[in-house]
């Protein structure tokens, strides 16, 4: 058929923690995938750990997915290849990646933060300047999975997948395209559920309510004597 053709798609996954490794392995099974870590020498260590082997991802269905990214690097210039960039890093690191990618990012790129709890759309606009008008930003309220690597750089397990996750798109007019791309990466679950704007993603985020209480419970005077800890 004349309308059937090979559709090239490249996704960059930022980070080297649990979620970043899971996302890299999942997406690399179907699409050209590049893992980027700007943290110290994390990219080099991950690349060395994986070697010539496939990454092994155990899904919460019990199935095992084996794949391998096209590259694992700390070179931000690979952003020029990306149709989508996924940031699976803490919010405090988002600005570092936006700034590093700015010279290379191409028009039409979709940039998604999992999660985006700190005005990610405003930070993107500040770091990308005029280029921010040519890209799409997606802020997720939370991560898609509960997951852990079982052998760093080589194996990971998805312990559970959320049924749905809220996401907002800036500009809103690009929501259908961005949601279609993200759902294609994630699969049937979690379902990307529409949220009206990224301000709501930041202000009502449950992590902002729950995490301070958890931290206080761990480090309050009743639990911690104020002395330095070993680790």
N, CA, C and O of each residue as an XYZ file, in Angstrom:
924
protein
N       0.841     -1.189      0.000
C       0.000      0.000      0.000
C       0.885      1.251      0.000
O       1.920      1.280      0.666
N       0.476      2.283     -0.748
C       1.312      3.475     -0.850
C       1.457      4.222      0.468
O       2.442      4.937      0.653
N       0.490      4.077      1.408
C       0.562      4.815      2.670
C       1.266      4.021      3.764
O       1.348      4.476      4.905
N       1.774      2.836      3.425
C       2.522      2.043      4.392
C       4.010      2.217      4.128
O       4.503      1.941      3.034
N       4.719      2.686      5.168
C       6.133      2.943      4.995
C       6.852      2.750      6.320
O       6.235      2.645      7.380
N       8.152      2.709      6.227
C       8.975      2.596      7.428
C       8.977      3.935      8.150
O       9.364      4.955      7.579
N       8.547      3.930      9.400
C       8.479      5.156     10.179
C       9.619      5.185     11.197
O       9.595      4.456     12.188
N      10.603      6.022     10.946
C      11.732      6.159     11.853
C      11.309      6.955     13.082
O      10.585      7.944     12.970
N      11.763      6.521     14.250
C      11.424      7.221     15.487
C      12.572      7.025     16.460
O      12.997      5.898     16.716
N      13.069      8.128     16.999
C      14.183      8.065     17.948
C      13.778      8.713     19.258
O      13.275      9.836     19.284
N      14.003      7.990     20.345
C      13.691      8.502     21.676
C      14.966      8.533     22.507
O      15.765      7.596     22.481
N      15.144      9.619     23.240
C      16.250      9.749     24.185
C      15.683      9.642     25.591
O      14.694     10.296     25.923
N      16.317      8.811     26.418
C      15.927      8.677     27.814
C      17.050      9.247     28.667
O      18.201      8.828     28.548
N      16.715     10.203     29.526
C      17.711     10.873     30.353
C      17.718     10.296     31.766
O      16.671     10.119     32.389
N      18.926     10.008     32.256
C      19.087      9.485     33.601
C      19.727      8.112     33.594
O      19.936      7.508     32.542
N      20.036      7.625     34.799
C      20.636      6.301     34.917
C      20.102      5.517     36.093
O      20.648      4.472     36.446
N      19.031      6.015     36.708
C      18.435      5.339     37.851
C      17.441      4.274     37.453
O      17.408      3.839     36.302
N      16.624      3.852     38.415
C      15.669      2.767     38.177
C      14.760      3.036     36.983
O      14.706      2.240     36.046
N      14.049      4.158     37.020
C      13.069      4.451     35.974
C      13.727      4.657     34.618
O      13.190      4.224     33.598
N      14.881      5.311     34.594
C      15.567      5.555     33.323
C      16.016      4.254     32.676
O      15.900      4.096     31.461
N      16.524      3.329     33.467
C      16.953      2.056     32.896
C      15.774      1.229     32.411
O      15.860      0.568     31.376
N      14.667      1.261     33.158
C      13.469      0.537     32.728
C      12.926      1.134     31.433
O      12.608      0.400     30.496
N      12.819      2.454     31.376
C      12.310      3.110     30.171
C      13.201      2.820     28.970
O      12.700      2.545     27.880
N      14.510      2.878     29.158
C      15.445      2.604     28.064
C      15.251      1.196     27.520
O      15.173      0.995     26.308
N      15.174      0.225     28.418
C      15.014     -1.164     27.982
C      13.682     -1.383     27.279
O      13.618     -2.088     26.272
N      12.620     -0.784     27.804
C      11.291     -0.962     27.221
C      11.207     -0.345     25.830
O      10.710     -0.978     24.899
N      11.687      0.877     25.687
C      11.565      1.571     24.408
C      12.512      0.991     23.359
O      12.189      0.957     22.172
N      13.690      0.535     23.807
C      14.684      0.013     22.867
C      14.223     -1.266     22.187
O      14.762     -1.647     21.149
N      13.234     -1.926     22.762
C      12.711     -3.149     22.137
C      12.001     -2.840     20.820
O      11.852     -3.723     19.975
N      11.560     -1.586     20.640
C      10.809     -1.252     19.430
C      11.387     -0.092     18.639
O      11.228     -0.022     17.421
N      12.058      0.816     19.333
C      12.476      2.048     18.672
C      13.963      2.317     18.874
O      14.596      1.769     19.777
N      14.501      3.170     18.012
C      15.865      3.632     18.197
C      15.920      4.428     19.497
O      15.228      5.436     19.643
N      16.742      3.974     20.439
C      16.751      4.548     21.783
C      18.173      4.853     22.223
O      19.072      4.023     22.089
N      18.363      6.062     22.753
C      19.660      6.493     23.252
C      19.495      6.903     24.707
O      18.639      7.726     25.031
N      20.308      6.334     25.578
C      20.310      6.718     26.983
C      21.361      7.803     27.192
O      22.503      7.669     26.751
N      20.964      8.880     27.871
C      21.871      9.992     28.140
C      21.909     10.258     29.639
O      20.869     10.466     30.264
N      23.096     10.251     30.209
C      23.274     10.648     31.601
C      24.371     11.689     31.675
O      25.487     11.471     31.203
N      24.042     12.824     32.272
C      25.013     13.890     32.453
C      25.608     13.879     33.852
O      26.384     14.763     34.213
N      25.240     12.871     34.638
C      25.732     12.792     36.008
C      27.098     12.103     36.054
O      27.218     10.910     35.775
N      28.120     12.877     36.412
C      29.474     12.342     36.591
C      29.826     11.385     35.441
O      29.663     11.735     34.272
N      30.306     10.187     35.772
C      30.678      9.201     34.750
C      29.673      8.064     34.676
O      30.024      6.940     34.316
N      28.420      8.357     35.017
C      27.385      7.318     35.061
C      27.192      6.641     33.713
O      27.049      5.420     33.648
N      27.187      7.425     32.628
C      26.983      6.847     31.291
C      28.078      5.835     30.955
O      27.790      4.745     30.461
N      29.320      6.193     31.220
C      30.434      5.293     30.927
C      30.355      4.018     31.757
O      30.635      2.927     31.260
N      29.972      4.159     33.025
C      29.858      2.986     33.897
C      28.728      2.071     33.440
O      28.867      0.848     33.466
N      27.608      2.663     33.021
C      26.480      1.856     32.534
C      26.871      1.128     31.252
O      26.593     -0.061     31.093
N      27.509      1.841     30.353
C      27.926      1.234     29.082
C      28.885      0.079     29.321
O      28.795     -0.957     28.662
N      29.802      0.257     30.264
C      30.765     -0.796     30.588
C      30.071     -1.987     31.248
O      30.397     -3.140     30.963
N      29.114     -1.701     32.130
C      28.397     -2.781     32.818
C      27.596     -3.633     31.842
O      27.563     -4.857     31.968
N      26.952     -2.995     30.873
C      26.135     -3.736     29.906
C      27.004     -4.503     28.910
O      26.652     -5.608     28.497
N      28.118     -3.925     28.531
C      29.012     -4.589     27.580
C      28.312     -4.883     26.266
O      27.627     -4.020     25.717
N      28.480     -6.086     25.765
C      27.868     -6.485     24.501
C      26.557     -7.237     24.708
O      25.963     -7.728     23.748
N      26.111     -7.327     25.938
C      24.902     -8.096     26.244
C      23.640     -7.270     26.017
O      23.701     -6.053     25.840
N      22.503     -7.950     26.025
C      21.208     -7.280     26.009
C      20.805     -6.928     27.435
O      21.166     -7.619     28.387
N      20.050     -5.839     27.564
C      19.479     -5.494     28.865
C      18.263     -6.388     29.084
O      17.487     -6.620     28.157
N      18.098     -6.884     30.291
C      17.005     -7.806     30.608
C      15.998     -7.131     31.532
O      16.322     -6.796     32.671
N      14.795     -6.936     31.050
C      13.734     -6.285     31.813
C      12.614     -7.279     32.085
O      11.992     -7.797     31.157
N      12.362     -7.540     33.359
C      11.254     -8.413     33.755
C      10.021     -7.558     34.001
O      10.015     -6.706     34.890
N       8.982     -7.786     33.215
C       7.748     -7.011     33.332
C       6.903     -7.522     34.484
O       7.136     -8.619     34.991
N       5.919     -6.728     34.900
C       5.046     -7.167     35.987
C       4.077     -8.265     35.542
O       3.344     -8.812     36.366
N       4.069     -8.584     34.268
C       3.285     -9.713     33.761
C       4.063    -11.027     33.866
O       3.518    -12.106     33.637
N       5.347    -10.912     34.215
C       6.211    -12.095     34.277
C       7.018    -12.305     33.017
O       7.978    -13.075     33.022
N       6.652    -11.637     31.936
C       7.410    -11.759     30.696
C       8.755    -11.042     30.821
O       8.879    -10.054     31.545
N       9.742    -11.547     30.115
C      11.075    -10.953     30.135
C      11.362    -10.343     28.767
O      11.253    -11.001     27.732
N      11.729     -9.076     28.797
C      12.012     -8.327     27.581
C      13.518     -8.114     27.488
O      14.146     -7.635     28.433
N      14.092     -8.474     26.337
C      15.520     -8.268     26.140
C      15.733     -7.283     24.994
O      15.173     -7.442     23.909
N      16.542     -6.277     25.250
C      16.786     -5.248     24.239
C      18.108     -4.567     24.548
O      18.779     -4.882     25.531
N      18.458     -3.638     23.695
C      19.696     -2.898     23.921
C      19.587     -1.531     23.264
O      19.174     -1.430     22.109
N      19.953     -0.477     23.988
C      19.897      0.862     23.404
C      20.935      1.036     22.305
O      21.951      0.342     22.278
N      20.671      1.961     21.411
C      21.627      2.264     20.347
C      22.920      2.820     20.919
O      24.001      2.594     20.376
N      22.796      3.557     22.031
C      23.988      4.117     22.659
C      23.666      4.512     24.093
O      22.509      4.742     24.445
N      24.702      4.585     24.910
C      24.629      5.116     26.268
C      25.729      6.153     26.352
O      26.905      5.811     26.228
N      25.376      7.418     26.561
C      26.357      8.479     26.374
C      26.092      9.662     27.302
O      25.022      9.777     27.898
N      27.092     10.536     27.408
C      26.917     11.807     28.106
C      27.016     12.973     27.124
O      27.186     14.122     27.532
N      26.909     12.678     25.847
C      27.036     13.684     24.786
C      25.662     14.283     24.473
O      24.818     13.597     23.897
N      25.418     15.542     24.837
C      24.093     16.132     24.612
C      23.759     16.385     23.147
O      22.602     16.650     22.822
N      24.747     16.309     22.256
C      24.490     16.591     20.841
C      23.577     15.550     20.195
O      23.031     15.794     19.119
N      23.404     14.384     20.843
C      22.496     13.376     20.293
C      21.058     13.865     20.305
O      20.198     13.257     19.669
N      20.780     14.958     21.018
C      19.432     15.525     21.031
C      18.969     15.907     19.631
O      17.768     15.987     19.371
N      19.920     16.143     18.731
C      19.577     16.494     17.354
C      18.841     15.368     16.635
O      18.152     15.609     15.644
N      18.985     14.134     17.133
C      18.344     12.980     16.507
C      16.955     12.701     17.065
O      16.207     11.913     16.486
N      16.600     13.322     18.163
C      15.436     12.902     18.946
C      14.110     13.422     18.413
O      13.961     14.605     18.109
N      13.150     12.505     18.307
C      11.753     12.888     18.097
C      11.078     13.116     19.446
O      10.162     13.929     19.571
N      11.550     12.382     20.449
C      11.038     12.543     21.806
C      12.186     12.412     22.790
O      13.088     11.596     22.606
N      12.142     13.226     23.836
C      13.111     13.165     24.923
C      12.351     12.929     26.217
O      11.463     13.704     26.572
N      12.699     11.858     26.923
C      12.080     11.523     28.201
C      13.077     11.811     29.314
O      14.182     11.269     29.311
N      12.700     12.657     30.262
C      13.547     12.913     31.417
C      13.022     12.109     32.591
O      11.981     12.433     33.162
N      13.744     11.063     32.946
C      13.396     10.233     34.103
C      14.420     10.493     35.195
O      15.063      9.574     35.702
N      14.554     11.764     35.545
C      15.507     12.223     36.557
C      14.764     13.128     37.531
O      13.687     13.624     37.200
N      15.312     13.357     38.729
C      14.664     14.267     39.682
C      14.521     15.676     39.108
O      15.293     16.084     38.240
N      13.534     16.406     39.598
C      13.243     17.741     39.069
C      14.432     18.681     39.127
O      14.588     19.525     38.245
N      15.279     18.558     40.148
C      16.408     19.484     40.263
C      17.398     19.334     39.115
O      18.212     20.228     38.885
N      17.343     18.213     38.387
C      18.272     17.984     37.279
C      17.698     18.392     35.931
O      18.428     18.410     34.939
N      16.418     18.717     35.866
C      15.798     19.034     34.575
C      16.507     20.182     33.872
O      16.783     20.100     32.675
N      16.803     21.245     34.601
C      17.424     22.417     33.992
C      18.758     22.107     33.349
O      19.083     22.663     32.300
N      19.538     21.228     33.960
C      20.839     20.846     33.408
C      20.684     20.211     32.030
O      21.454     20.502     31.116
N      19.683     19.339     31.885
C      19.461     18.675     30.600
C      18.901     19.641     29.561
O      19.335     19.631     28.409
N      17.941     20.476     29.959
C      17.387     21.456     29.016
C      18.489     22.354     28.467
O      18.558     22.606     27.265
N      19.337     22.827     29.353
C      20.411     23.737     28.943
C      21.414     23.039     28.035
O      21.890     23.626     27.063
N      21.735     21.790     28.350
C      22.712     21.055     27.536
C      22.160     20.731     26.146
O      22.902     20.729     25.164
N      20.854     20.457     26.067
C      20.239     20.079     24.786
C      19.928     21.284     23.894
O      19.775     21.132     22.682
N      19.834     22.456     24.476
C      19.344     23.639     23.740
C      20.028     23.888     22.398
O      19.333     24.196     21.430
N      21.367     23.771     22.284
C      21.979     24.060     20.981
C      21.624     23.048     19.888
O      21.789     23.337     18.703
N      21.142     21.872     20.275
C      20.994     20.772     19.322
C      19.550     20.369     19.046
O      19.274     19.728     18.032
N      18.646     20.726     19.912
C      17.282     20.214     19.827
C      16.602     20.705     18.560
O      16.766     21.860     18.167
N      15.836     19.825     17.922
C      15.226     20.185     16.649
C      13.760     20.568     16.820
O      13.128     20.217     17.816
N      13.247     21.269     15.870
C      11.856     21.718     15.882
C      10.920     20.507     15.872
O      11.137     19.551     15.126
N       9.898     20.558     16.693
C       8.903     19.498     16.737
C       9.169     18.421     17.767
O       8.351     17.517     17.938
N      10.308     18.500     18.464
C      10.624     17.503     19.485
C       9.633     17.578     20.641
O       9.242     18.664     21.069
N       9.233     16.412     21.139
C       8.375     16.339     22.325
C       9.266     16.005     23.518
O      10.017     15.029     23.489
N       9.178     16.817     24.562
C       9.996     16.642     25.762
C       9.070     16.331     26.931
O       8.203     17.135     27.274
N       9.254     15.168     27.539
C       8.374     14.733     28.621
C       9.171     14.507     29.890
O      10.237     13.891     29.861
N       8.656     15.005     31.006
C       9.297     14.821     32.304
C       8.458     13.889     33.168
O       7.265     14.116     33.369
N       9.098     12.836     33.677
C       8.437     11.849     34.525
C       9.186     11.741     35.857
O      10.220     11.075     35.907
N       8.717     12.358     36.919
C       7.568     13.274     36.983
C       8.012     14.723     36.794
O       9.205     15.026     36.777
N       7.024     15.614     36.653
C       7.280     17.060     36.549
C       6.537     17.734     37.700
O       5.319     17.908     37.649
N       7.276     18.104     38.723
C       6.626     18.613     39.936
C       7.060     20.030     40.286
O       6.761     20.514     41.377
N       7.740     20.683     39.402
C       8.346     21.955     39.798
C       8.305     22.987     38.676
O       9.313     23.635     38.394
N       7.161     23.143     38.041
C       7.058     24.139     36.982
C       7.951     23.837     35.804
O       8.646     24.722     35.304
N       7.939     22.582     35.350
C       8.825     22.162     34.275
C       8.654     22.953     32.990
O       9.624     23.197     32.274
N       7.426     23.353     32.697
C       7.179     24.121     31.473
C       7.834     25.497     31.549
O       8.344     26.000     30.547
N       7.822     26.104     32.730
C       8.451     27.416     32.901
C       9.974     27.301     32.831
O      10.645     28.161     32.261
N      10.506     26.236     33.413
C      11.952     26.008     33.368
C      12.411     25.762     31.939
O      13.448     26.273     31.517
N      11.634     24.976     31.192
C      11.974     24.710     29.796
C      12.029     26.010     29.000
O      12.960     26.227     28.224
N      11.039     26.869     29.190
C      11.001     28.144     28.469
C      12.208     29.008     28.825
O      12.758     29.697     27.966
N      12.617     28.970     30.091
C      13.760     29.777     30.523
C      15.065     29.261     29.926
O      15.931     30.055     29.556
N      15.215     27.956     29.830
C      16.464     27.368     29.356
C      16.562     27.308     27.831
O      17.653     27.434     27.276
N      15.424     27.117     27.150
C      15.450     26.994     25.694
C      15.236     28.324     24.983
O      15.519     28.441     23.790
N      14.748     29.305     25.688
C      14.517     30.600     25.060
C      13.530     30.509     23.903
O      12.456     29.923     24.042
N      13.896     31.091     22.759
C      13.003     31.113     21.592
C      12.681     29.715     21.094
O      11.618     29.499     20.512
N      13.584     28.757     21.313
C      13.349     27.390     20.841
C      12.184     26.719     21.562
O      11.615     25.754     21.052
N      11.827     27.217     22.734
C      10.723     26.618     23.491
C       9.412     26.678     22.716
O       8.528     25.846     22.922
N       9.283     27.659     21.825
C       8.059     27.782     21.026
C       7.967     26.715     19.944
O       6.900     26.501     19.368
N       9.081     26.045     19.667
C       9.116     25.060     18.589
C       9.064     23.619     19.082
O       9.130     22.688     18.279
N       8.946     23.422     20.407
C       8.881     22.079     20.967
C       7.610     21.926     21.788
O       6.900     22.897     22.049
N       7.338     20.696     22.186
C       6.173     20.394     23.022
C       6.658     19.860     24.357
O       7.530     18.992     24.406
N       6.091     20.382     25.447
C       6.451     19.918     26.774
C       5.295     19.118     27.375
O       4.137     19.529     27.310
N       5.634     17.963     27.961
C       4.646     17.133     28.642
C       5.098     16.916     30.077
O       6.203     16.437     30.330
N       4.229     17.276     31.009
C       4.535     17.057     32.416
C       3.679     15.930     32.972
O       2.451     15.992     32.919
N       4.327     14.900     33.505
C       3.611     13.783     34.128
C       3.554     13.986     35.637
O       4.505     14.474     36.248
N       2.434     13.608     36.220
C       2.272     13.761     37.658
C       3.147     12.788     38.439
O       3.562     13.079     39.560
N       3.423     11.643     37.849
C       4.189     10.620     38.545
C       4.873      9.709     37.536
O       4.706      9.875     36.327
N       5.640      8.750     38.032
C       6.256      7.751     37.161
C       5.227      6.705     36.740
O       4.249      6.484     37.453
N       5.433      6.062     35.599
C       4.476      5.048     35.139
C       4.524      3.754     35.950
O       3.541      3.015     35.996
N       5.673      3.473     36.598
C       5.850      2.161     37.215
C       6.480      2.296     38.596
O       7.107      3.303     38.923
N       6.293      1.252     39.392
C       7.167      1.003     40.539
C       8.190     -0.006     40.044
O       7.816     -1.092     39.601
N       9.468      0.327     40.110
C      10.480     -0.509     39.475
C      11.806     -0.407     40.210
O      12.066      0.558     40.929
N      12.636     -1.419     40.016
C      13.963     -1.451     40.611
C      14.916     -2.217     39.683
O      14.536     -3.218     39.075
N      16.150     -1.732     39.588
C      17.134     -2.561     38.890
C      17.595     -3.649     39.853
O      17.776     -3.409     41.047
N      17.780     -4.842     39.313
C      18.226     -5.979     40.125
C      19.704     -6.257     39.930
O      20.344     -6.892     40.769
N      20.237     -5.780     38.827
C      21.668     -5.861     38.563
C      22.009     -4.592     37.784
O      21.756     -4.501     36.582
N      22.589     -3.612     38.486
C      22.708     -2.272     37.907
C      23.353     -2.284     36.520
O      24.421     -2.856     36.306
N      22.655     -1.628     35.589
C      23.161     -1.535     34.228
C      22.874     -2.728     33.347
O      23.159     -2.704     32.150
N      22.290     -3.809     33.950
C      22.079     -5.042     33.199
C      20.652     -5.578     33.280
O      20.111     -6.069     32.289
N      20.047     -5.484     34.461
C      18.737     -6.093     34.666
C      17.876     -5.207     35.558
O      18.376     -4.535     36.460
N      16.561     -5.218     35.288
C      15.619     -4.486     36.125
C      14.283     -5.213     36.134
O      14.005     -6.050     35.275
N      13.465     -4.878     37.119
C      12.147     -5.495     37.267
C      11.096     -4.416     37.474
O      11.291     -3.492     38.265
N       9.990     -4.535     36.767
C       8.825     -3.688     37.016
C       7.964     -4.401     38.046
O       7.439     -5.483     37.783
N       7.821     -3.796     39.214
C       7.051     -4.404     40.296
C       5.561     -4.189     40.124
O       4.751     -5.014     40.546
N       5.205     -3.074     39.500
C       3.802     -2.778     39.254
C       3.672     -1.615     38.292
O       4.527     -0.730     38.258
N       2.603     -1.614     37.512
C       2.338     -0.555     36.543
C       1.053      0.160     36.923
O       0.045     -0.482     37.217
N       1.085      1.467     36.918
C      -0.106      2.240     37.251
C      -1.157      2.073     36.155
O      -0.824      1.897     34.983
N      -2.419      2.129     36.548
C      -3.486      2.023     35.558
C      -3.600      3.259     34.701
O      -3.938      3.176     33.521
N      -3.316      4.424     35.297
C      -3.364      5.684     34.554
C      -2.451      6.696     35.224
O      -2.183      6.605     36.422
N      -1.981      7.644     34.458
C      -1.182      8.745     34.995
C      -1.623     10.045     34.335
O      -1.839     10.104     33.124
N      -1.753     11.086     35.154
C      -2.138     12.392     34.636
C      -0.961     13.043     33.926
O       0.185     12.943     34.366
N      -1.269     13.715     32.815
C      -0.238     14.432     32.073
C      -0.843     15.682     31.446
O      -2.001     15.682     31.028
N      -0.056     16.730     31.386
C      -0.484     17.983     30.760
C       0.506     18.366     29.671
O       1.702     18.095     29.780
N      -0.002     18.995     28.626
C       0.814     19.333     27.459
C       0.834     20.842     27.249
O      -0.202     21.505     27.302
N       2.020     21.367     27.011
C       2.209     22.774     26.654
C       2.914     22.842     25.308
O       4.035     22.348     25.186
N       2.281     23.452     24.272
C       0.954     24.049     24.254
C      -0.146     22.981     24.167
O       0.075     21.914     23.594
N      -1.320     23.260     24.730
C      -2.406     22.273     24.761
C      -2.826     21.761     23.389
O      -3.301     20.632     23.269
N      -2.657     22.574     22.363
C      -3.060     22.159     21.014
C      -2.284     20.946     20.525
O      -2.734     20.248     19.617
N      -1.131     20.690     21.114
C      -0.304     19.552     20.690
C      -0.594     18.279     21.483
O       0.121     17.286     21.346
N      -1.637     18.303     22.308
C      -1.959     17.155     23.157
C      -2.194     15.864     22.367
O      -1.602     14.844     22.721
N      -3.023     15.849     21.317
C      -3.264     14.581     20.609
C      -1.986     13.920     20.097
O      -1.808     12.712     20.258
N      -1.107     14.692     19.490
C       0.134     14.127     18.949
C       1.031     13.620     20.070
O       1.567     12.514     19.991
N       1.195     14.429     21.115
C       2.082     14.042     22.214
C       1.557     12.805     22.931
O       2.331     11.905     23.255
N       0.259     12.750     23.181
C      -0.325     11.595     23.872
C      -0.215     10.330     23.020
O       0.021      9.243     23.548
N      -0.384     10.470     21.717
C      -0.264      9.306     20.834
C       1.147      8.744     20.877
O       1.333      7.528     20.932
N       2.144      9.623     20.852
C       3.532      9.170     20.898
C       3.852      8.500     22.239
O       4.499      7.454     22.278
N       3.400      9.104     23.320
C       3.688      8.565     24.643
C       2.971      7.243     24.892
O       3.541      6.325     25.481
N       1.727      7.148     24.446
C       1.012      5.901     24.630
C       1.656      4.783     23.824
O       1.663      3.625     24.240
N       2.198      5.147     22.662
C       2.918      4.154     21.865
C       4.153      3.632     22.566
O       4.508      2.462     22.415
N       4.815      4.489     23.332
C       5.990      4.061     24.082
C       5.611      3.225     25.300
O       6.262      2.222     25.594
N       4.570      3.633     26.002
C       4.202      3.000     27.267
C       3.452      1.688     27.095
O       3.573      0.785     27.923
N       2.670      1.581     26.013
C       1.824      0.405     25.840
C       0.403      0.669     26.330
O      -0.011      1.820     26.467
N      -0.338     -0.403     26.593
C      -1.741     -0.270     27.014
C      -1.846      0.451     28.353
O      -2.706      1.313     28.539
N      -0.958      0.090     29.289
C      -0.940      0.714     30.608
C       0.451      1.293     30.882
O       1.464      0.741     30.453
N       0.476      2.425     31.611
C      -0.647      3.202     32.109
C      -1.289      4.042     31.019
O      -0.641      4.401     30.036
N      -2.552      4.350     31.196
C      -3.269      5.216     30.274
C      -2.910      6.666     30.563
O      -3.013      7.119     31.703
N      -2.489      7.392     29.533
C      -2.188      8.816     29.688
C      -3.506      9.585     29.791
O      -4.274      9.641     28.831
N      -3.759     10.168     30.941
C      -5.018     10.856     31.212
C      -4.811     12.362     31.157
O      -3.870     12.891     31.747
N      -5.681     13.033     30.457
C      -5.548     14.469     30.202
C      -5.692     15.302     31.466
O      -6.632     15.122     32.241
N      -4.756     16.209     31.663
C      -4.830     17.226     32.704
C      -4.746     18.580     32.013
O      -3.943     18.742     31.094
N      -5.550     19.559     32.426
C      -5.674     20.803     31.662
C      -4.397     21.615     31.489
O      -4.200     22.229     30.440
N      -3.521     21.633     32.500
C      -2.332     22.469     32.379
C      -1.228     22.006     33.318
O      -1.470     21.271     34.275
N      -0.022     22.447     33.026
C       1.139     22.036     33.817
C       1.207     22.728     35.177
O       1.909     22.254     36.071
N       0.499     23.828     35.347
C       0.436     24.459     36.663
C      -0.218     23.499     37.659
O       0.242     23.357     38.791
N      -1.282     22.853     37.228
C      -1.962     21.885     38.084
C      -1.087     20.683     38.396
O      -1.105     20.165     39.513
N      -0.315     20.238     37.397
C       0.598     19.101     37.619
C       1.575     19.422     38.741
O       1.891     18.560     39.561
N       2.056     20.668     38.779
C       3.016     21.063     39.807
C       2.358     21.280     41.171
O       2.869     20.804     42.185
N       1.242     21.986     41.203
C       0.681     22.416     42.487
C      -0.067     21.313     43.233
O      -0.046     21.279     44.463
N      -0.725     20.417     42.509
C      -1.522     19.409     43.224
C      -0.822     18.051     43.309
O      -1.421     17.052     43.709
N       0.448     18.035     42.927
C       1.149     16.757     42.853
C       1.210     16.066     44.207
O       1.642     16.671     45.189
N       0.784     14.810     44.274
C       0.780     14.114     45.569
C       2.164     13.963     46.180
O       2.297     13.920     47.403
N       3.200     13.882     45.346
C       4.552     13.763     45.875
C       4.932     14.945     46.742
O       5.635     14.793     47.742
N       4.460     16.142     46.352
C       4.778     17.342     47.121
C       4.100     17.336     48.483
O       4.551     18.016     49.404
N       3.021     16.575     48.616
C       2.306     16.487     49.885
C       2.843     15.353     50.758
O       2.968     15.496     51.974
N       3.154     14.236     50.124
C       3.514     13.030     50.876
C       4.987     13.012     51.281
O       5.317     12.658     52.412
N       5.869     13.394     50.360
C       7.297     13.250     50.623
C       7.804     14.061     51.818
O       8.616     13.540     52.583
N       7.365     15.322     52.018
C       7.833     16.040     53.217
C       7.471     15.326     54.510
O       8.266     15.298     55.449
N       6.276     14.749     54.564
C       5.878     14.008     55.753
C       6.719     12.764     55.976
O       7.073     12.433     57.107
N       7.036     12.073     54.876
C       7.883     10.887     54.977
C       9.279     11.270     55.487
O       9.840     10.601     56.355
N       9.824     12.350     54.935
C      11.149     12.799     55.362
C      11.146     13.221     56.838
O      12.083     12.922     57.578
N      10.087     13.914     57.253
C      10.023     14.321     58.659
C       9.929     13.097     59.556
O      10.548     13.046     60.618
N       9.158     12.121     59.126
C       9.030     10.908     59.918
C      10.351     10.176     60.077
O      10.584      9.506     61.083
N      11.211     10.308     59.081
C      12.520      9.640     59.136
C      13.528     10.430     59.956
O      14.357      9.842     60.650
N      13.467     11.765     59.884
C      14.526     12.588     60.473
C      14.047     13.489     61.610
O      14.782     14.385     62.024
N      12.857     13.281     62.117
C      12.337     14.098     63.206
C      13.122     13.817     64.500
O      13.806     12.797     64.589
N      13.033     14.694     65.489
C      13.796     14.512     66.740
C      13.525     13.185     67.443
O      14.381     12.675     68.168
N      12.334     12.628     67.228
C      12.012     11.354     67.865
C      12.744     10.176     67.221
O      12.873      9.113     67.829
N      13.226     10.369     65.983
C      13.875      9.273     65.254
C      15.378      9.483     65.036
O      16.110      8.525     64.787
N      15.836     10.738     65.129
C      17.245     11.046     64.801
C      17.836     11.911     65.889
O      17.231     12.902     66.297
N      19.013     11.545     66.364
C      19.636     12.274     67.474
C      20.438     13.497     67.034
O      21.021     14.196     67.862
N      20.462     13.747     65.728
C      21.166     14.931     65.223
C      22.615     14.688     64.884
O      23.282     15.581     64.362
N      23.119     13.508     65.164
C      24.516     13.181     64.855
C      24.662     12.666     63.424
O      23.724     12.074     62.889
N      25.823     12.879     62.792
C      26.049     12.348     61.431
C      25.861     10.831     61.378
O      26.144     10.128     62.348
N      25.387     10.344     60.252
C      25.183      8.916     60.068
C      26.275      8.358     59.158
O      26.931      9.106     58.434
N      26.461      7.047     59.200
C      27.529      6.417     58.419
C      27.247      6.431     56.923
O      28.169      6.530     56.113
N      25.956      6.332     56.554
C      25.618      6.289     55.116
C      24.216      6.818     54.888
O      23.750      6.863     53.750
